[in-house]
Amino acid sequence: MELVKMEAGTPQHAQACRLRYRALFEKAGSSFECVCDEDEDASLQVAVQAEGRVLACGRLCRTGQTFWRISQMAVEEAYRGRGLGSRILAALLREAVRMGGGRIELAARDYAVGFYRRFGFLPVGETFASPKTGLPHVMMVMEVSAN
Protein backbone atom coordinates (compact mmCIF):
# COMPACT_ATOMS: atom_id res chain seq x y z
CA MET A 1 0.00 0.00 0.00
CA GLU A 2 1.33 3.39 -0.95
CA LEU A 3 0.52 6.92 0.12
CA VAL A 4 0.00 9.27 -2.83
CA LYS A 5 -1.05 12.85 -3.52
CA MET A 6 -4.00 13.14 -5.90
CA GLU A 7 -4.86 15.72 -8.51
CA ALA A 8 -8.48 16.70 -9.12
CA GLY A 9 -9.88 15.26 -12.33
CA THR A 10 -7.78 12.09 -12.30
CA PRO A 11 -9.20 8.55 -12.11
CA GLN A 12 -7.73 8.30 -8.57
CA HIS A 13 -9.59 11.44 -7.56
CA ALA A 14 -12.85 10.08 -8.99
CA GLN A 15 -12.36 6.89 -6.92
CA ALA A 16 -11.70 8.96 -3.81
CA CYS A 17 -14.87 10.99 -4.39
CA ARG A 18 -16.93 7.81 -4.69
CA LEU A 19 -15.32 6.44 -1.49
CA ARG A 20 -16.02 9.68 0.37
CA TYR A 21 -19.64 9.57 -0.77
CA ARG A 22 -20.16 5.95 0.32
CA ALA A 23 -18.39 6.42 3.67
CA LEU A 24 -19.64 9.88 4.66
CA PHE A 25 -22.82 10.88 2.86
CA GLU A 26 -24.77 8.02 1.29
CA LYS A 27 -26.20 6.47 4.48
CA ALA A 28 -27.31 9.91 5.66
CA GLY A 29 -29.32 10.32 2.45
CA SER A 30 -27.19 13.24 1.23
CA SER A 31 -26.62 13.82 -2.47
CA PHE A 32 -23.35 13.08 -4.27
CA GLU A 33 -22.95 16.83 -4.82
CA CYS A 34 -21.98 17.16 -1.13
CA VAL A 35 -18.64 15.54 -1.92
CA CYS A 36 -17.22 18.16 -4.26
CA ASP A 37 -17.77 21.33 -2.27
CA GLU A 38 -16.05 24.73 -2.32
CA ASP A 39 -12.82 23.20 -0.88
CA GLU A 40 -12.43 20.50 -3.53
CA ASP A 41 -10.19 22.21 -6.09
CA ALA A 42 -8.17 24.16 -3.51
CA SER A 43 -7.39 21.12 -1.32
CA LEU A 44 -4.29 19.01 -1.13
CA GLN A 45 -5.66 15.49 -1.36
CA VAL A 46 -3.91 12.30 -0.30
CA ALA A 47 -4.85 8.66 -0.58
CA VAL A 48 -3.64 5.25 0.42
CA GLN A 49 -3.92 2.96 -2.57
CA ALA A 50 -3.12 -0.63 -3.45
CA GLU A 51 -3.11 -2.05 -6.96
CA GLY A 52 -4.59 1.18 -8.33
CA ARG A 53 -7.51 1.14 -5.89
CA VAL A 54 -8.07 4.02 -3.41
CA LEU A 55 -8.58 2.52 0.06
CA ALA A 56 -8.46 5.70 2.17
CA CYS A 57 -8.34 9.43 1.51
CA GLY A 58 -8.52 12.91 3.02
CA ARG A 59 -8.16 16.61 2.21
CA LEU A 60 -6.26 19.60 3.58
CA CYS A 61 -7.35 23.10 2.59
CA ARG A 62 -5.77 26.43 3.52
CA THR A 63 -8.45 28.70 4.96
CA GLY A 64 -6.22 31.67 5.79
CA GLN A 65 -2.58 32.67 6.07
CA THR A 66 -1.99 30.22 8.94
CA PHE A 67 -5.31 28.38 9.12
CA TRP A 68 -6.15 24.97 7.71
CA ARG A 69 -9.13 22.62 7.47
CA ILE A 70 -8.94 18.84 7.24
CA SER A 71 -12.06 17.30 5.80
CA GLN A 72 -13.73 14.27 4.28
CA MET A 73 -11.38 11.62 5.64
CA ALA A 74 -12.67 8.22 4.60
CA VAL A 75 -11.52 4.58 4.69
CA GLU A 76 -13.07 1.68 2.78
CA GLU A 77 -15.16 -0.29 5.26
CA ALA A 78 -13.23 -3.54 4.73
CA TYR A 79 -9.94 -1.75 5.53
CA ARG A 80 -10.94 0.09 8.70
CA GLY A 81 -8.93 -0.60 11.83
CA ARG A 82 -5.70 -1.15 9.88
CA GLY A 83 -4.13 2.26 10.44
CA LEU A 84 -5.00 3.75 7.04
CA GLY A 85 -6.86 6.70 8.55
CA SER A 86 -3.84 7.37 10.77
CA ARG A 87 -1.56 7.35 7.71
CA ILE A 88 -3.81 9.84 5.92
CA LEU A 89 -4.09 12.16 8.92
CA ALA A 90 -0.35 12.04 9.62
CA ALA A 91 0.38 12.90 5.98
CA LEU A 92 -2.01 15.85 6.04
CA LEU A 93 -0.47 17.14 9.28
CA ARG A 94 3.05 16.84 7.80
CA GLU A 95 1.93 18.88 4.81
CA ALA A 96 0.45 21.60 7.02
CA VAL A 97 3.76 21.78 8.92
CA ARG A 98 5.75 21.81 5.67
CA MET A 99 3.63 24.70 4.37
CA GLY A 100 4.14 26.86 7.46
CA GLY A 101 2.07 25.35 10.25
CA GLY A 102 -0.68 27.13 12.13
CA ARG A 103 -4.15 26.31 13.38
CA ILE A 104 -5.84 23.22 11.94
CA GLU A 105 -9.54 22.59 12.38
CA LEU A 106 -11.82 19.73 11.48
CA ALA A 107 -15.38 18.67 12.13
CA ALA A 108 -15.28 15.16 13.58
CA ARG A 109 -18.20 12.82 13.72
CA ASP A 110 -18.98 12.34 17.40
CA TYR A 111 -17.70 8.74 17.42
CA ALA A 112 -14.34 9.80 15.87
CA VAL A 113 -13.37 12.35 18.54
CA GLY A 114 -11.07 9.84 20.30
CA PHE A 115 -9.21 9.13 17.05
CA TYR A 116 -8.42 12.80 16.48
CA ARG A 117 -7.55 13.35 20.18
CA ARG A 118 -4.75 10.79 19.80
CA PHE A 119 -3.14 13.15 17.27
CA GLY A 120 -3.48 16.20 19.53
CA PHE A 121 -6.77 17.71 18.36
CA LEU A 122 -8.96 19.19 21.08
CA PRO A 123 -12.74 19.64 20.91
CA VAL A 124 -14.13 23.18 20.99
CA GLY A 125 -17.75 24.15 21.37
CA GLU A 126 -20.85 22.02 21.47
CA THR A 127 -21.85 19.08 19.32
CA PHE A 128 -23.66 20.28 16.20
CA ALA A 129 -25.53 18.74 13.29
CA SER A 130 -23.57 18.71 10.05
CA PRO A 131 -25.28 20.89 7.44
CA LYS A 132 -24.56 18.22 4.80
CA THR A 133 -25.71 15.10 6.66
CA GLY A 134 -27.51 16.19 9.82
CA LEU A 135 -25.24 13.83 11.80
CA PRO A 136 -23.64 14.93 15.10
CA HIS A 137 -20.16 16.47 14.74
CA VAL A 138 -17.69 18.16 17.06
CA MET A 139 -15.34 20.94 15.95
CA MET A 140 -11.75 20.10 16.86
CA VAL A 141 -8.56 22.16 16.59
CA MET A 142 -4.81 21.91 17.05
CA GLU A 143 -1.78 24.09 16.46
CA VAL A 144 1.25 22.85 14.55
CA SER A 145 4.57 24.64 14.18
CA ALA A 146 6.64 24.84 11.03
CA ASN A 147 9.94 23.00 11.14
C-alpha positions as CSV (number, residue, x, y, z in Angstrom):
1,M,0.0,0.0,0.0
2,E,1.3,3.4,-1.0
3,L,0.5,6.9,0.1
4,V,0.0,9.3,-2.8
5,K,-1.1,12.8,-3.5
6,M,-4.0,13.1,-5.9
7,E,-4.9,15.7,-8.5
8,A,-8.5,16.7,-9.1
9,G,-9.9,15.3,-12.3
10,T,-7.8,12.1,-12.3
11,P,-9.2,8.6,-12.1
12,Q,-7.7,8.3,-8.6
13,H,-9.6,11.4,-7.6
14,A,-12.8,10.1,-9.0
15,Q,-12.4,6.9,-6.9
16,A,-11.7,9.0,-3.8
17,C,-14.9,11.0,-4.4
18,R,-16.9,7.8,-4.7
19,L,-15.3,6.4,-1.5
20,R,-16.0,9.7,0.4
21,Y,-19.6,9.6,-0.8
22,R,-20.2,6.0,0.3
23,A,-18.4,6.4,3.7
24,L,-19.6,9.9,4.7
25,F,-22.8,10.9,2.9
26,E,-24.8,8.0,1.3
27,K,-26.2,6.5,4.5
28,A,-27.3,9.9,5.7
29,G,-29.3,10.3,2.4
30,S,-27.2,13.2,1.2
31,S,-26.6,13.8,-2.5
32,F,-23.4,13.1,-4.3
33,E,-23.0,16.8,-4.8
34,C,-22.0,17.2,-1.1
35,V,-18.6,15.5,-1.9
36,C,-17.2,18.2,-4.3
37,D,-17.8,21.3,-2.3
38,E,-16.0,24.7,-2.3
39,D,-12.8,23.2,-0.9
40,E,-12.4,20.5,-3.5
41,D,-10.2,22.2,-6.1
42,A,-8.2,24.2,-3.5
43,S,-7.4,21.1,-1.3
44,L,-4.3,19.0,-1.1
45,Q,-5.7,15.5,-1.4
46,V,-3.9,12.3,-0.3
47,A,-4.9,8.7,-0.6
48,V,-3.6,5.2,0.4
49,Q,-3.9,3.0,-2.6
50,A,-3.1,-0.6,-3.5
51,E,-3.1,-2.1,-7.0
52,G,-4.6,1.2,-8.3
53,R,-7.5,1.1,-5.9
54,V,-8.1,4.0,-3.4
55,L,-8.6,2.5,0.1
56,A,-8.5,5.7,2.2
57,C,-8.3,9.4,1.5
58,G,-8.5,12.9,3.0
59,R,-8.2,16.6,2.2
60,L,-6.3,19.6,3.6
61,C,-7.3,23.1,2.6
62,R,-5.8,26.4,3.5
63,T,-8.4,28.7,5.0
64,G,-6.2,31.7,5.8
65,Q,-2.6,32.7,6.1
66,T,-2.0,30.2,8.9
67,F,-5.3,28.4,9.1
68,W,-6.2,25.0,7.7
69,R,-9.1,22.6,7.5
70,I,-8.9,18.8,7.2
71,S,-12.1,17.3,5.8
72,Q,-13.7,14.3,4.3
73,M,-11.4,11.6,5.6
74,A,-12.7,8.2,4.6
75,V,-11.5,4.6,4.7
76,E,-13.1,1.7,2.8
77,E,-15.2,-0.3,5.3
78,A,-13.2,-3.5,4.7
79,Y,-9.9,-1.7,5.5
80,R,-10.9,0.1,8.7
81,G,-8.9,-0.6,11.8
82,R,-5.7,-1.1,9.9
83,G,-4.1,2.3,10.4
84,L,-5.0,3.7,7.0
85,G,-6.9,6.7,8.5
86,S,-3.8,7.4,10.8
87,R,-1.6,7.3,7.7
88,I,-3.8,9.8,5.9
89,L,-4.1,12.2,8.9
90,A,-0.3,12.0,9.6
91,A,0.4,12.9,6.0
92,L,-2.0,15.9,6.0
93,L,-0.5,17.1,9.3
94,R,3.0,16.8,7.8
95,E,1.9,18.9,4.8
96,A,0.5,21.6,7.0
97,V,3.8,21.8,8.9
98,R,5.8,21.8,5.7
99,M,3.6,24.7,4.4
100,G,4.1,26.9,7.5
101,G,2.1,25.3,10.2
102,G,-0.7,27.1,12.1
103,R,-4.2,26.3,13.4
104,I,-5.8,23.2,11.9
105,E,-9.5,22.6,12.4
106,L,-11.8,19.7,11.5
107,A,-15.4,18.7,12.1
108,A,-15.3,15.2,13.6
109,R,-18.2,12.8,13.7
110,D,-19.0,12.3,17.4
111,Y,-17.7,8.7,17.4
112,A,-14.3,9.8,15.9
113,V,-13.4,12.4,18.5
114,G,-11.1,9.8,20.3
115,F,-9.2,9.1,17.0
116,Y,-8.4,12.8,16.5
117,R,-7.6,13.3,20.2
118,R,-4.8,10.8,19.8
119,F,-3.1,13.1,17.3
120,G,-3.5,16.2,19.5
121,F,-6.8,17.7,18.4
122,L,-9.0,19.2,21.1
123,P,-12.7,19.6,20.9
124,V,-14.1,23.2,21.0
125,G,-17.7,24.2,21.4
126,E,-20.8,22.0,21.5
127,T,-21.8,19.1,19.3
128,F,-23.7,20.3,16.2
129,A,-25.5,18.7,13.3
130,S,-23.6,18.7,10.0
131,P,-25.3,20.9,7.4
132,K,-24.6,18.2,4.8
133,T,-25.7,15.1,6.7
134,G,-27.5,16.2,9.8
135,L,-25.2,13.8,11.8
136,P,-23.6,14.9,15.1
137,H,-20.2,16.5,14.7
138,V,-17.7,18.2,17.1
139,M,-15.3,20.9,15.9
140,M,-11.7,20.1,16.9
141,V,-8.6,22.2,16.6
142,M,-4.8,21.9,17.1
143,E,-1.8,24.1,16.5
144,V,1.3,22.9,14.6
145,S,4.6,24.6,14.2
146,A,6.6,24.8,11.0
147,N,9.9,23.0,11.1
